[in-house]
Amino acid sequence: MDLSNFSLEGKVAVVTGANAGNGLGMATGRAKAGASLAIRARNEAKTPAAAEQRRALGATPESFAVDASDEESVEAATAATLEAR
């Protein structure tokens, strides 16, 4: 199956809740499509491990601890994501 129309090469995918469950699945799909990843989640201990798992797929992930219900946390993670790129 040709999935070239769905390529995310050269793109950065920001995925919240990306260290478990649906978020981890979304991060995996985007990594397989060629995107660099900004993995965001509240659990700081699990987030780097999720990034490493995506790196094994050939992605270039960065992990960021963020609480999506806290505006300052989201702004700080966004600034860090932009700085990392």
Order of alpha helices (4+ residues) and beta strands (2+ residues): beta-alpha-beta-alpha-beta-alpha
